[in-house]
Amino acid sequence: MSEPNASATASLAEEAAKLDAADELGAKRADFVLDDTVYLDGNSLGALPAAVPARLADVVAREWGRLRIRSWGESGWWTAPERIGDRVGRLVGAAPGQVVVGDSTSVNVFKALVGAIRIAQGRSAGRDVARDEILVDESTFPTDGYIAESAARMTGCALRPVPAAEMAAAVGPRTAVALVNHVDYRTGRLHDLPGITAAGHAAGALVVWDLCHSAGALPVGLDEHGVDLAVGCTYKYLNGGPGSPAYLYVAREHQPRFDSPLPGWNSHADPFGMAPAYVPADGALRGRVGTPDILSMLALEAALDVWDGVSTAAVRAKSLALTDFFLRCVGAYVPAGRVESLTPAAHGERGSQVALRCADAGEVMAELIRRGVVGDFRHPDVLRFGFTPLYTGFADTERAARVLAAVLAGAPGEVA
């Protein structure tokens, strides 16, 4: 196999340079700790924002080290879950008071799903048809499916896996809740949040959205589209760090009826009263459980500073431009038939990643990483590349496609 045509390479490299020069988000790259690696795995773990190490050092040395217990009040530790939740809320289109940060995505999926079932069944009490069905996206991230199965056993519901594209038509009079991933983690396909939510409501059901692969990469519009409940992680496009706390969104209209299956002292109306009977707090506070994980939570808070002054519309525009450009470069450089894109070409159906099917994907990704292009491999045959608009450039994108072509052609080293 031959290397990419030299004139095509020069033309695309020149185009990349022009696009980078005109990029309104280009200056944000300096806010991250980066090197010469082309990092296209921010959809698994976002890069480190440069301000986080100093902030975390201050939290450890001063707030914990010197102030100790006083920091719960003096340093704002106690209110961090709601304060940071409101900052995340801005990025997913939620007005203040509806998002709380804490726990893992898995734990929050459990809270949201069981809470939604209880709301739906409470509304349908006394009717002839019971709300005893859970719909789940059949290609969901495995943990979401495991939790949905457990929730079904606990609540006496039947679990029905459904293709996300058929979810709106599948919701019916017995459906209590549908659990859907906004973006498919394997293919990067963007699912129809407004349409599926509206279909659920028309059938009298609630819909829970998993935003792990969309928050920070595109506008979500939770309030605008009347979403009931949503969850998401913060260590991907939000760059909160490994294992950073997740978040739970409960729409204001549902908060008075949100009955969390994990009541804890932190969500009690009088947490320091230590009463034996549980009385839930008002608002998003009901999503709290136990003592907040302060170190990782405050690292996340510092990481969110990179979003100051950034519009999600600009992020979305650059995301689409990056993924379009990558697909063009792959088409120009990679031998015909060697890879197949699983990611939709239509903008309205695409998240912020490109998934390529490749027969020897595991070995190819290992070699890409050795040559300085970091994506990830998904079993059995998928190369996955995530494009984080705050720090990924067009030159990175062109280089990644060029190196991919070299690896697939068996060429030594990186194509010059």
C-alpha positions in Angstrom: 0.0 0.0 0.0 1.2 3.5 -0.7 1.5 6.5 1.6 -1.1 9.3 1.3 -0.7 11.5 -1.8 1.8 14.2 -1.0 -0.3 17.0 -2.6 -3.4 15.9 -0.7 -1.4 15.8 2.6 -0.1 19.3 2.0 -3.5 20.6 1.1 -5.2 19.2 4.2 -2.3 20.2 6.5 -2.6 23.8 5.1 -6.3 23.8 5.6 -5.9 22.6 9.2 -3.5 25.5 9.9 -6.0 28.0 8.6 -8.8 26.5 10.6 -6.7 26.6 13.8 -5.8 30.2 13.2 -9.5 31.1 12.9 -10.6 29.0 15.8 -12.4 31.1 18.5 -11.8 28.4 21.1 -8.2 27.9 20.2 -6.9 30.0 23.1 -8.5 27.5 25.5 -5.9 24.9 24.7 -3.4 26.8 27.0 -5.7 26.2 29.9 -4.8 22.5 29.9 -1.7 20.4 30.6 -0.9 18.9 27.2 2.2 17.6 25.3 3.0 16.6 21.8 0.6 13.7 21.9 -2.5 13.9 19.9 -5.0 13.2 22.6 -8.3 11.9 21.2 -9.6 10.1 24.3 -11.2 12.9 26.2 -14.5 10.9 25.9 -12.9 8.5 28.4 -10.8 10.8 30.5 -10.5 14.5 29.9 -7.1 16.3 30.0 -6.0 18.0 33.2 -7.0 21.7 33.4 -3.9 23.7 34.4 -5.5 25.4 37.4 -6.4 22.2 39.2 -3.1 21.2 40.8 -2.7 24.5 42.7 -6.3 24.5 43.8 -6.1 21.0 45.0 -2.8 21.6 46.8 -4.5 24.5 48.6 -7.5 22.4 49.6 -5.2 19.7 51.0 -2.6 22.0 52.7 -4.8 24.9 54.0 -8.4 23.9 54.0 -7.9 20.3 55.3 -4.4 20.7 56.8 -4.9 24.0 58.8 -8.7 24.7 58.9 -9.7 21.1 59.2 -13.3 20.7 60.4 -13.9 24.5 60.0 -13.7 24.2 56.2 -17.2 22.6 56.1 -18.5 26.1 56.8 -15.6 28.6 56.2 -14.5 27.0 52.9 -17.9 26.1 51.6 -17.5 22.4 51.7 -21.0 21.7 52.8 -22.7 23.6 50.0 -20.3 22.2 47.3 -22.7 19.6 45.8 -25.4 22.2 44.9 -23.0 25.0 44.1 -21.0 22.9 41.7 -24.2 21.3 40.5 -25.5 24.7 39.3 -22.2 25.1 37.3 -22.7 21.8 35.6 -26.4 22.7 35.1 -25.4 25.7 33.0 -23.6 23.4 30.6 -26.6 21.0 30.2 -29.3 23.6 30.1 -30.6 23.4 33.6 -31.7 26.4 35.7 -30.2 26.6 39.2 -31.5 24.3 41.9 -32.0 21.2 39.8 -28.6 19.5 39.7 -26.6 18.0 42.6 -23.1 16.7 42.3 -22.0 13.6 44.1 -21.6 9.8 44.0 -20.9 7.8 40.8 -22.9 7.8 37.6 -24.0 4.2 38.4 -25.4 5.3 41.8 -27.1 8.2 40.3 -28.7 6.1 37.5 -30.1 3.9 40.3 -31.5 6.9 42.2 -33.0 8.4 39.0 -34.5 5.2 37.7 -36.1 4.1 40.9 -37.2 7.6 41.7 -38.8 8.0 38.3 -40.6 4.6 38.7 -42.1 5.8 42.0 -43.2 9.0 40.5 -44.9 7.3 37.5 -46.5 4.7 39.7 -47.7 7.3 42.1 -49.4 9.3 39.4 -51.1 6.2 37.9 -52.3 4.8 41.3 -56.0 3.7 41.1 -56.0 3.4 37.3 -56.8 0.2 35.4 -53.5 -0.1 33.7 -50.4 -0.3 36.0 -47.1 1.4 35.2 -45.0 -1.7 35.4 -42.6 -1.6 32.5 -39.0 -0.2 32.2 -37.7 0.5 28.7 -33.9 0.6 28.3 -31.8 1.4 25.3 -30.6 -2.1 24.1 -27.2 -0.8 23.2 -26.8 1.1 26.5 -23.6 1.2 28.5 -23.5 -2.1 30.4 -23.8 -0.6 33.9 -27.0 1.2 32.9 -28.5 -2.1 31.8 -27.4 -3.9 34.9 -29.0 -1.2 37.1 -32.2 -1.2 35.1 -32.4 -5.0 35.5 -31.9 -4.6 39.3 -34.5 -1.8 39.5 -37.0 -4.0 37.6 -36.6 -6.8 40.2 -36.9 -4.3 43.1 -40.0 -2.6 41.8 -41.9 -5.5 40.2 -41.5 -4.1 36.8 -40.7 -5.9 33.5 -37.6 -4.8 31.7 -37.8 -4.4 27.9 -34.7 -3.6 25.9 -35.5 -1.5 22.8 -33.3 0.0 20.1 -32.9 3.7 20.9 -34.2 4.6 17.4 -37.5 2.8 18.2 -37.8 4.1 21.8 -40.4 6.8 21.0 -42.7 4.3 19.3 -42.2 1.7 22.0 -43.4 3.8 25.0 -46.9 2.8 25.9 -49.6 2.9 28.6 -47.7 0.4 30.9 -44.3 2.2 30.6 -43.2 3.8 33.9 -39.8 5.0 32.6 -37.4 4.8 29.7 -33.7 5.0 30.3 -31.7 6.2 27.2 -28.1 7.2 26.5 -28.0 10.6 24.8 -24.9 9.5 22.8 -24.1 5.9 22.1 -20.7 5.3 23.7 -19.6 2.8 20.9 -20.7 4.6 17.7 -21.0 8.2 18.7 -24.6 8.3 17.5 -26.7 11.1 19.0 -30.2 10.0 20.0 -33.3 12.2 19.8 -33.6 13.7 23.3 -36.5 16.1 22.4 -38.5 13.5 20.5 -38.1 10.6 22.9 -38.8 12.8 25.9 -42.0 14.2 24.2 -43.1 10.7 23.2 -42.6 9.5 26.8 -44.7 12.3 28.2 -47.4 11.8 25.6 -47.7 8.2 26.9 -47.7 9.3 30.6 -44.2 7.9 31.2 -41.0 9.6 32.5 -37.6 9.5 30.7 -34.2 9.3 32.3 -31.2 10.5 30.2 -27.6 9.4 30.6 -25.5 12.4 29.4 -22.0 10.9 29.9 -21.0 11.3 26.3 -22.8 14.6 25.6 -22.3 17.0 28.5 -19.5 19.4 27.6 -19.6 18.4 24.0 -22.9 19.8 22.8 -26.0 21.7 24.0 -28.3 19.4 25.9 -31.3 21.6 26.8 -32.7 19.8 29.8 -35.1 22.5 30.8 -35.9 23.5 27.2 -37.0 20.0 26.3 -38.8 19.1 29.5 -36.5 16.3 30.6 -37.6 14.6 33.8 -34.3 13.3 35.2 -30.8 13.0 33.9 -27.4 11.8 35.1 -23.9 12.1 33.9 -20.2 11.8 34.7 -17.7 14.7 34.9 -14.4 13.1 34.0 -15.0 13.0 30.2 -15.7 16.3 28.3 -16.0 18.2 31.7 -12.4 17.3 32.6 -13.1 16.7 36.3 -10.4 14.0 36.7 -10.4 10.3 37.2 -13.3 9.2 39.3 -14.6 12.7 39.7 -18.1 12.8 41.1 -21.1 12.5 38.9 -24.3 14.5 38.9 -28.1 14.0 39.1 -30.7 16.3 37.6 -34.2 16.3 38.9 -36.6 18.7 37.1 -38.1 21.2 39.5 -41.6 19.9 38.8 -40.7 16.4 40.0 -38.7 17.4 43.1 -41.6 17.4 45.6 -42.4 13.8 44.5 -38.8 12.5 44.1 -38.5 9.6 46.6 -34.8 8.6 46.4 -34.2 4.9 47.0 -31.0 5.9 48.8 -32.0 8.3 51.6 -29.1 9.4 53.7 -28.3 11.9 56.4 -27.0 14.4 53.8 -30.4 14.6 52.1 -32.4 14.9 55.4 -34.3 18.2 56.0 -32.4 18.5 59.3 -29.1 16.6 58.7 -27.6 17.5 62.1 -30.8 16.7 64.0 -29.9 13.0 63.7 -33.6 12.1 63.9 -34.4 8.4 63.6 -37.2 9.1 61.0 -36.2 10.3 57.5 -37.7 13.6 56.3 -36.3 14.6 52.9 -34.9 18.0 52.2 -36.5 20.2 49.6 -35.2 20.6 46.0 -32.1 19.1 44.5 -30.8 18.3 48.0 -32.9 15.2 47.9 -30.3 13.7 45.5 -27.6 13.8 48.2 -26.9 10.6 50.2 -23.8 10.6 52.4 -20.8 12.8 53.2 -19.6 14.5 50.0 -16.2 13.4 48.5 -14.7 16.8 49.0 -11.2 16.4 47.4 -12.5 15.2 44.0 -15.4 17.5 44.2 -13.3 20.6 44.6 -10.9 19.5 41.9 -13.9 19.3 39.6 -15.0 22.8 40.7 -11.6 24.2 39.7 -11.7 22.2 36.4 -15.0 23.8 35.5 -13.3 27.2 35.5 -12.2 26.5 31.9 -15.8 26.8 30.9 -16.1 30.5 32.0 -17.1 32.5 29.0 -17.6 29.5 26.7 -20.8 28.9 24.9 -22.0 25.3 24.3 -23.1 26.5 20.8 -19.5 27.3 19.9 -18.3 24.0 21.4 -20.9 22.2 19.2 -19.9 24.0 16.1 -16.3 23.2 16.6 -17.0 19.6 17.5 -18.9 19.1 14.2 -16.1 20.8 12.3 -13.5 18.6 13.8 -15.3 15.4 13.2 -16.2 16.4 9.7 -12.5 17.3 9.0 -11.3 14.0 10.5 -13.6 12.0 8.3 -12.4 13.9 5.3 -8.8 13.3 6.2 -9.5 9.6 6.8 -11.2 9.4 3.4 -8.2 11.0 1.7 -5.5 9.2 3.5 -6.7 5.7 4.5 -6.7 2.9 1.9 -10.2 2.3 0.6 -12.1 -0.4 2.5 -9.6 -0.6 5.3 -11.9 1.1 7.8 -15.7 1.7 8.1 -17.2 4.7 9.9 -19.9 3.7 12.4 -20.6 7.3 13.3 -23.5 8.9 11.5 -22.6 11.5 8.8 -25.6 13.6 9.6 -24.8 16.4 12.1 -28.1 15.9 14.0 -27.2 12.3 14.7 -23.6 12.7 15.7 -22.0 13.3 19.1 -18.3 14.4 19.4 -16.5 11.2 18.5 -15.8 9.1 15.5 -15.9 5.3 15.7 -14.2 3.3 12.9 -14.6 -0.4 12.4 -11.3 -2.0 11.7 -10.5 -5.8 11.5 -7.4 -5.6 13.7 -8.5 -2.6 15.8 -6.8 -3.6 19.0 -3.4 -3.9 17.4 -3.9 -0.8 15.4 -4.8 1.3 18.4 -1.8 0.0 20.3 0.5 1.1 17.5 -1.3 4.5 17.2 -0.6 5.1 20.8 3.0 4.1 20.4 3.3 6.7 17.6 1.7 9.5 19.7 -2.0 9.4 18.7 -4.2 8.3 21.7 -7.7 7.1 21.1 -9.2 3.9 22.4 -10.3 0.4 21.4 -13.7 -1.0 22.0 -14.2 -4.8 21.6 -14.3 -6.4 19.2 -13.3 -4.2 16.3 -13.8 -0.5 17.0 -11.3 2.4 16.9 -12.8 5.2 18.9 -11.6 8.9 18.7 -13.1 11.5 20.9 -12.8 15.2 19.9 -12.8 17.7 22.8 -13.3 21.1 21.3 -11.7 23.0 24.2 -8.2 21.6 23.5 -8.3 19.6 20.3 -7.1 21.4 17.2 -7.5 20.8 13.5 -3.8 20.1 13.1 -4.2 17.4 15.7 -7.0 16.0 13.7 -5.1 15.9 10.4 -2.1 14.3 12.1 -4.2 11.6 13.7 -5.7 10.6 10.3 -2.2 10.7 8.7 -0.7 8.4 11.3 -3.7 6.1 11.1 -3.1 5.7 7.4 0.6 5.0 8.0 -0.2 2.3 10.5 -2.7 0.7 8.3 -0.3 0.8 5.4 2.4 -0.8 7.4 4.7 2.2 6.9 7.4 2.7 9.6 7.2 5.6 12.0 4.9 8.6 11.4 4.2 10.0 7.9 6.1 13.3 7.6 
